[in-house]
Amino acid sequence: MAAHAAVSPRRRLSTHGWAVPVTLGVAYGLYAPVIARHGGALSWGQLWLGLISAVVVAVSIHSLLRFGGRLRRELRAVAWGALAGIATGFLYSLSGASVYSSSLLGLITAAVSGAAAFYLFYTHEDAAGHAAPY
């Protein structure tokens, strides 16, 4: 008698992986219009700026947390550094700073956070990329 194949269970949508990205995205999205308004009245454009910034940052962080483990540690560190550098440079550019100073601050932030991420990944993984047993 042949056995039937078991039906694979449906994967349920969990909010567990969204707590940190949404929290950081909301904080970023609230801070962006505060910088952009320069002490004046809040406008609809600034509200949209905050909403779009929050969504982009939250989705980017969630994507790196969920799919970053598939990358090698060097590329994963570069991705985290790029995200931090772009986010910092964008916020600094909203304050009215020049493109050069915003880019320089973004590059410095990307280099420092990328190096810190690489150090973290290098010291907490074995050579194959698996989490260390300690």
URLIN-V751265 format. One record per run of one state. SS is the DSSP state (H for helix, E for strand, C for the rest). FROM is the first residue (numbers start at 1). LEN is the number of residues. If there is no record, write none. Layout:
# URLIN-V751265
((SS FROM LEN) (SS FROM LEN))
This chain:
# URLIN-V751265
((C 1 15) (H 16 21) (C 37 7) (H 44 27) (C 71 2) (H 73 22) (C 95 4) (H 99 25) (C 124 1) (E 125 1) (C 126 5) (E 131 1) (C 132 3))
